[in-house]
């Protein structure tokens, strides 16, 4: 066997990772995966005040890097991670509207998180994943994830404040997203975030540009932007307070990637466990690369798992096609300028929905893994972690500041182990 698969051409209903489709079928599949991740990958940087064009560009670069490090054998697309939002907004004191003037501080922390993540991958390649699963059972990973969503609640609520028209359009965007998610066809549910953006955007065009009832959208910057050009890269700044707040997010990324690779094994019938260490390293290095130029931290996407499960096409070459298209879009300033015209009211609505979904989706970990909340070990660990995260409990040690996400993460990790001394781990953990 060579480093990469041979990718046998096939027309079977199920296309395995080491197989490929004819180009006429592979290209549309790549576009579909790009659409599946585009809503989240575009929304996350906009919420944090990052340039979405740079984020899309680096998502393509990150996916290609992950592809190379995993030897082209793990079908995954790497897009913007929502796990970074709370810590980044805290570090940069971002108000939630317009460009973030302190992106450099966040980038230094993102690079640090990527380095920790990659280092964990090296350890996994040396001694396996059992220690990761013992350190971060479902009770712990669910608590950390839910705490991240709750930590963002004040940001979402503050974003809703404004005129009656602002609040109305924001809430309408939330409603549209909910209706699409609940009643839309399966294909539309996969891109509910993207469709909610389009509907909210269209609503502002109608009521603002068309009827003059609300502030309209100004397309002057779009008209002035060139079709092709380099993204606006940003240089990182390294600050210990920022690093200590953002670096712990690596723990969440580990949990996300581990779950992603386990899910791939379940839907394909093939075990990818031997690539878990490589996956961590690839995602970690990709996060460092994105952070070095102004991109967001990246992670594997559940949306793409959904597309694969629906289409039964798992060929890794499809993700190369999606990555190349993303890079080309990132090289279009006009595309980036268009993204920047998304109205604040629409973004406020998306923030409310997405931040809530972070918490509820991570809570699903407890349900799927049958976490026993009658066990005081689980109940106490989760309870303390949630309060630390939701209340943004911060510890200041000299020049170091551990924000709510970091204190919540460490509390969950440490408490669970302390409360397990002298007793067997519960089956659900």
BELBELPE-V688621 format. One record per residue. N is the residue number from 1. RES is the residue in three letters. SS is DSSP state (hx for helix, st for strand, lp for the rest). OMEGA is omega in whole degrees, -180 to 180 (* if undefined). Layout:
BEGIN
n=[N,N]
res=[RES,RES]
ss=[SS,SS]
omega=[OMEGA,OMEGA]
END
This chain:
BEGIN
n=[1,2,3,4,5,6,7,8,9,10,11,12,13,14,15,16,17,18,19,20,21,22,23,24,25,26,27,28,29,30,31,32,33,34,35,36,37,38,39,40,41,42,43,44,45,46,47,48,49,50,51,52,53,54,55,56,57,58,59,60,61,62,63,64,65,66,67,68,69,70,71,72,73,74,75,76,77,78,79,80,81,82,83,84,85,86,87,88,89,90,91,92,93,94,95,96,97,98,99,100,101,102,103,104,105,106,107,108,109,110,111,112,113,114,115,116,117,118,119,120,121,122,123,124,125,126,127,128,129,130,131,132,133,134,135,136,137,138,139,140,141,142,143,144,145,146,147,148,149,150,151,152,153,154,155,156,157,158,159,160,161,162,163,164,165,166,167,168,169,170,171,172,173,174,175,176,177,178,179,180,181,182,183,184,185,186,187,188,189,190,191,192,193,194,195,196,197,198,199,200,201,202,203,204,205,206,207,208,209,210,211,212,213,214,215,216,217,218,219,220,221,222,223,224,225,226,227,228,229,230,231,232,233,234,235,236,237,238,239,240,241,242,243,244,245,246,247,248,249,250,251,252,253,254,255,256,257,258,259,260,261,262,263,264,265,266,267,268,269,270,271,272,273,274,275,276,277,278,279,280,281,282,283,284,285,286,287,288,289,290,291,292,293,294,295,296,297,298,299,300,301,302,303,304,305,306,307,308,309,310,311,312,313,314,315,316,317,318,319,320,321,322,323,324,325,326,327,328,329,330,331,332,333,334,335,336,337,338,339,340,341,342,343,344,345,346,347,348,349,350,351,352,353,354,355,356,357,358,359,360,361,362,363,364,365,366,367,368,369,370,371,372,373,374,375,376,377,378,379,380,381,382,383,384,385,386,387,388,389,390,391,392,393,394,395,396,397,398,399,400,401,402,403,404,405,406,407,408,409,410,411,412,413,414,415,416,417,418,419,420,421,422,423,424,425,426,427,428,429]
res=[UNK,UNK,UNK,UNK,UNK,UNK,UNK,UNK,UNK,UNK,UNK,UNK,UNK,UNK,UNK,UNK,UNK,UNK,UNK,UNK,UNK,UNK,UNK,UNK,UNK,UNK,UNK,UNK,UNK,UNK,UNK,UNK,UNK,UNK,UNK,UNK,UNK,UNK,UNK,UNK,UNK,UNK,UNK,UNK,UNK,UNK,UNK,UNK,UNK,UNK,UNK,UNK,UNK,UNK,UNK,UNK,UNK,UNK,UNK,UNK,UNK,UNK,UNK,UNK,UNK,UNK,UNK,UNK,UNK,UNK,UNK,UNK,UNK,UNK,UNK,UNK,UNK,UNK,UNK,UNK,UNK,UNK,UNK,UNK,UNK,UNK,UNK,UNK,UNK,UNK,UNK,UNK,UNK,UNK,UNK,UNK,UNK,UNK,UNK,UNK,UNK,UNK,UNK,UNK,UNK,UNK,UNK,UNK,UNK,UNK,UNK,UNK,UNK,UNK,UNK,UNK,UNK,UNK,UNK,UNK,UNK,UNK,UNK,UNK,UNK,UNK,UNK,UNK,UNK,UNK,UNK,UNK,UNK,UNK,UNK,UNK,UNK,UNK,UNK,UNK,UNK,UNK,UNK,UNK,UNK,UNK,UNK,UNK,UNK,UNK,UNK,UNK,UNK,UNK,UNK,UNK,UNK,UNK,UNK,UNK,UNK,UNK,UNK,UNK,UNK,UNK,UNK,UNK,UNK,UNK,UNK,UNK,UNK,UNK,UNK,UNK,UNK,UNK,UNK,UNK,UNK,UNK,UNK,UNK,UNK,UNK,UNK,UNK,UNK,UNK,UNK,UNK,UNK,UNK,UNK,UNK,UNK,UNK,UNK,UNK,UNK,UNK,UNK,UNK,UNK,UNK,UNK,UNK,UNK,UNK,UNK,UNK,UNK,UNK,UNK,UNK,UNK,UNK,UNK,UNK,UNK,UNK,UNK,UNK,UNK,UNK,UNK,UNK,UNK,UNK,UNK,UNK,UNK,UNK,UNK,UNK,UNK,UNK,UNK,UNK,UNK,UNK,UNK,UNK,UNK,UNK,UNK,UNK,UNK,UNK,UNK,UNK,UNK,UNK,UNK,UNK,UNK,UNK,UNK,UNK,UNK,UNK,UNK,UNK,UNK,UNK,UNK,UNK,UNK,UNK,UNK,UNK,UNK,UNK,UNK,UNK,UNK,UNK,UNK,UNK,UNK,UNK,UNK,UNK,UNK,UNK,UNK,UNK,UNK,UNK,UNK,UNK,UNK,UNK,UNK,UNK,UNK,UNK,UNK,UNK,UNK,UNK,UNK,UNK,UNK,UNK,UNK,UNK,UNK,UNK,UNK,UNK,UNK,UNK,UNK,UNK,UNK,UNK,UNK,UNK,UNK,UNK,UNK,UNK,UNK,UNK,UNK,UNK,UNK,UNK,UNK,UNK,UNK,UNK,UNK,UNK,UNK,UNK,UNK,UNK,UNK,UNK,UNK,UNK,UNK,UNK,UNK,UNK,UNK,UNK,UNK,UNK,UNK,UNK,UNK,UNK,UNK,UNK,UNK,UNK,UNK,UNK,UNK,UNK,UNK,UNK,UNK,UNK,UNK,UNK,UNK,UNK,UNK,UNK,UNK,UNK,UNK,UNK,UNK,UNK,UNK,UNK,UNK,UNK,UNK,UNK,UNK,UNK,UNK,UNK,UNK,UNK,UNK,UNK,UNK,UNK,UNK,UNK,UNK,UNK,UNK,UNK,UNK,UNK,UNK,UNK,UNK,UNK,UNK,UNK,UNK,UNK,UNK,UNK,UNK,UNK,UNK,UNK,UNK,UNK,UNK,UNK,UNK,UNK,UNK,UNK,UNK,UNK,UNK]
ss=[lp,lp,lp,lp,lp,lp,lp,st,st,lp,lp,lp,lp,lp,st,lp,lp,lp,st,st,lp,lp,hx,hx,hx,hx,hx,hx,hx,hx,hx,hx,hx,hx,hx,hx,hx,hx,hx,hx,hx,hx,hx,hx,hx,hx,hx,hx,lp,lp,lp,hx,hx,hx,hx,hx,hx,hx,hx,hx,hx,hx,hx,hx,hx,hx,hx,hx,hx,lp,lp,lp,lp,lp,lp,lp,lp,st,st,st,lp,hx,hx,hx,hx,hx,hx,hx,hx,hx,hx,hx,lp,lp,lp,lp,lp,lp,lp,lp,lp,lp,hx,hx,hx,hx,hx,hx,hx,hx,hx,hx,hx,hx,hx,hx,hx,hx,hx,hx,hx,hx,hx,hx,hx,hx,hx,lp,lp,hx,hx,hx,hx,hx,hx,lp,lp,hx,hx,hx,hx,hx,hx,hx,hx,hx,hx,hx,hx,hx,hx,lp,hx,hx,hx,hx,hx,hx,hx,hx,lp,lp,lp,hx,hx,hx,hx,hx,hx,hx,hx,hx,hx,hx,hx,hx,hx,hx,hx,hx,hx,hx,hx,lp,lp,hx,hx,hx,hx,hx,lp,hx,hx,hx,hx,hx,hx,hx,hx,hx,hx,hx,hx,hx,hx,hx,hx,hx,hx,hx,lp,lp,lp,lp,lp,lp,lp,lp,lp,hx,hx,hx,hx,hx,lp,lp,lp,lp,lp,lp,lp,lp,lp,lp,lp,lp,lp,lp,lp,hx,hx,hx,hx,hx,hx,hx,lp,lp,hx,hx,hx,hx,hx,hx,hx,hx,hx,hx,hx,hx,hx,hx,hx,hx,hx,hx,hx,hx,lp,lp,lp,lp,hx,hx,hx,hx,hx,hx,hx,hx,hx,hx,hx,hx,hx,hx,hx,hx,hx,hx,hx,lp,lp,lp,lp,lp,lp,st,st,st,lp,hx,hx,hx,hx,hx,hx,hx,hx,hx,hx,lp,st,lp,lp,lp,hx,hx,hx,hx,hx,hx,hx,hx,hx,hx,hx,hx,hx,hx,lp,lp,hx,hx,hx,hx,hx,hx,hx,lp,lp,lp,lp,hx,hx,hx,hx,hx,hx,hx,hx,hx,hx,hx,hx,hx,hx,hx,hx,hx,hx,hx,hx,hx,hx,hx,hx,hx,lp,lp,lp,lp,lp,lp,lp,hx,hx,hx,hx,hx,hx,hx,hx,hx,hx,hx,hx,hx,hx,hx,lp,lp,lp,lp,st,st,st,lp,lp,st,st,st,lp,hx,hx,hx,hx,hx,hx,hx,hx,hx,hx,hx,hx,hx,hx,hx,lp,lp,lp,lp,lp,lp,lp,lp,lp,lp,lp]
omega=[175,-180,177,175,176,179,178,177,-178,172,178,179,176,180,-176,-178,-178,176,-179,176,169,-176,-179,177,-176,-178,176,178,177,178,-180,178,178,178,-178,-178,-171,-178,-179,-177,178,-177,-176,179,178,-180,-179,-179,176,175,-178,178,178,-180,178,178,-178,175,176,178,-179,-180,178,178,177,179,-179,-176,177,176,177,-174,180,-177,-177,170,-180,179,-177,179,177,-178,-177,-168,-175,-178,180,-179,177,-178,-175,-177,-176,-176,176,180,179,180,178,-176,-176,-178,-177,179,180,-178,177,178,178,177,179,178,178,180,177,179,180,179,175,177,178,179,179,179,-178,-173,177,-173,-175,-178,178,-178,176,-178,-175,176,-177,179,-177,-178,177,180,-180,-179,179,179,178,179,-180,179,-178,-176,179,179,-180,-178,178,179,-180,-177,180,-178,179,180,178,-179,-178,-180,178,-179,176,178,177,-179,179,-179,179,-180,178,-179,-175,-171,-176,173,-176,-178,-179,178,180,-178,-176,180,-179,-180,178,176,-177,-179,178,179,180,179,179,176,-178,-175,-178,-178,-177,-172,178,-178,179,176,-178,-179,-179,-178,-177,-179,178,-180,-177,-175,177,180,-176,179,-180,175,179,-178,-179,-179,179,173,-176,-180,-178,178,180,-179,-178,178,-173,-176,180,178,177,179,179,180,177,-180,180,-176,178,179,179,-177,176,179,177,178,-178,-175,180,-175,178,178,177,-174,-178,-180,-178,179,178,180,178,-180,-179,180,179,179,179,177,177,-180,179,-180,-178,-177,179,179,178,171,-173,179,175,-170,175,179,-179,172,180,179,180,180,-178,-175,-175,176,-175,-178,-179,-180,177,-178,173,178,179,-179,-180,178,179,179,179,177,178,179,179,177,180,176,179,179,178,178,-178,179,178,-173,178,180,178,178,178,178,178,179,180,-178,-175,180,176,180,176,-178,-176,180,178,176,179,177,-180,-177,-177,-177,176,179,-175,-179,169,176,-179,179,179,-174,-177,179,-178,-177,-179,-180,-179,179,177,-178,-177,-180,-179,-180,-176,177,178,178,-175,178,-179,176,176,-178,-175,-180,-179,-179,177,-180,-178,178,180,-179,-174,-178,-178,-180,179,-178,177,-179,176,180,179,177,179,-178,-177,-178,*]
END
